[in-house]
Amino acid sequence: MQNTLMEDRQLSSTPKFSAKYVPFNADSNSTESYHLDEIIYRSTSGGLLDVQHDMEALKKFDGKYWRSLFDSRAGKNTWPYGSGVWSKKEWVLPEIHCVDIVSTFEGNSNLFWARRFGKQVVGMNDLWVKNCGVSHTGSFKDLGMTVLVSQVNRLRRLNKPVVAVGCASTGDTSAALSAYCAMAGIPCIVFLPANKISMAQLVQPIANGAFVLSMDTDFDGCMQLIREVTAELPIYLANSMNSLRLEGQKTAAIEILQQFDWQVPDWVIVPGGNLGNIYAFYKGFHMCKELGLVDKIPRLVCAQAANANPLYLYFKSGWKDYKAVKAKTTFASAIQIGDPVSIDRAAYALMNSNGIVEEATEEELMDASAQADSMGMFTCPHTGVALAALIKLRKKGVIAPNDKTVVVSTAHGLKFTQSKTDYHSKQIADMACRYANSPVQVKADLKSVMEALSNFLQQHSKS
Ligand SMILES: *Cc1c(COP(=O)(O)O)cnc(C)c1O
């Protein structure tokens, strides 16, 4: 507590940083803007909003100042700067009081050298994985939810009409939202399609004490209903249109630079569905360049499942022809989205980073994930999409052997045990499951065990 007050006082003696909502990619003579304490999700024209920081105030300090400030806070325990998100508070929500922040000290996820996969699968020596799924609720969604729920906490203290926070989601969003709401004691409402989600997806909001409404429709039906409900009732909408979440997510990009001692990688590959995260990465990198922490930004790759690939098709048309698609089922369930909310944000991010879009079939993503797992990486299917994209871009010669490349892992593999189990027992229709590793059934006597082992050891010595 004492620490918090001290930090607050220190900050208030430095120049005032601020941020506001503006229409996303507004033309330069637009004057539309909103205070962050307003409850608003869309611009007057119905478009997306963006959180815009007072860059002139931030620019009063040079890149060296910011680098050493961020470095001095990383991984420490001082509230709230020990969080990977709040260690960049001045760039995230500069005006929120530290006491309003709701945090699990998310972020600071490991960035590891994928040495064996790099060498054996893609012939690379500088391949890295940013492990964003090693997080409180098992996905990068925590980085955004700490910001959204902290701001809601502030709004409630300011007596704004927010009785609860709600979202429609089948998986990671509801897990993260319900956890942060539970931390702060804010009522959380989750709309879920009945019988369409697994126990693993259901268990987090239930355990976190959310009010879970299960209804006889699909995800889009739930989304439609929660939008109508939040228009009528003082329930704050936490869906992915909300631009606050991206402010937290962008810190993963800043963290990558920080972990490389402010060296800029050549490529960063991000799996994309609703397409907020790819923009968040762009925003984080771009801010570091604009404020002089680094002198360039990496080329971004957005990786999509071929079964839900509207951004890929848009890219292939030379950014001329966008059409929503009907998303087909994919093992990468968090990116099974045919009409992404943040399509314009993603196109902007890719065009401004000399970026590209690649896609992966179900077999490609499951094989890539299984291969990575067999090298100790235990990936989720979305990370499989990013790795499959990497494999294809290496084959095409787009990414070179010595390019410093980061694959963003978005969720923990343990959230997706069912698809892994199906793969390894070859229970997936029309899939060879080339890297399946099934357990060997053996009688419980020494002779049988020795036989099985001698087979195994012989194979091993040959390979
Ligand atoms: C939400 C999510 C994504 C997709 O992020 P977008 O911002 O919607 O593109 C990818 N992977 C996982 C595990 C997710 O939970």
The ligand as a MOL file (V3000), in Angstrom:
LIG
                    3D

  0  0  0     0  0            999 V3000
M  V30 BEGIN CTAB
M  V30 COUNTS 15 15 0 0 0
M  V30 BEGIN ATOM
M  V30 1 C -8.3190 -15.1030 -29.0650 0
M  V30 2 C -7.2830 -16.0670 -29.5180 0
M  V30 3 C -6.6360 -15.9600 -30.7660 0
M  V30 4 C -7.0190 -14.9400 -31.7910 0
M  V30 5 O -6.7600 -13.6180 -31.4620 0
M  V30 6 P -7.4770 -12.4840 -32.3140 0
M  V30 7 O -7.1200 -11.2310 -31.6470 0
M  V30 8 O -8.9480 -12.7850 -32.2470 0
M  V30 9 O -6.9680 -12.5990 -33.7120 0
M  V30 10 C -5.6330 -16.8540 -31.0830 0
M  V30 11 N -5.2870 -17.8410 -30.2240 0
M  V30 12 C -5.8930 -17.9780 -29.0430 0
M  V30 13 C -5.4730 -19.1030 -28.1680 0
M  V30 14 C -6.9130 -17.1150 -28.6370 0
M  V30 15 O -7.5040 -17.2830 -27.4530 0
M  V30 END ATOM
M  V30 BEGIN BOND
M  V30 1 1 1 2
M  V30 2 1 2 3
M  V30 3 2 2 14
M  V30 4 1 3 4
M  V30 5 2 3 10
M  V30 6 1 4 5
M  V30 7 1 5 6
M  V30 8 2 6 7
M  V30 9 1 6 8
M  V30 10 1 6 9
M  V30 11 1 10 11
M  V30 12 2 11 12
M  V30 13 1 12 13
M  V30 14 1 12 14
M  V30 15 1 14 15
M  V30 END BOND
M  V30 END CTAB
M  END
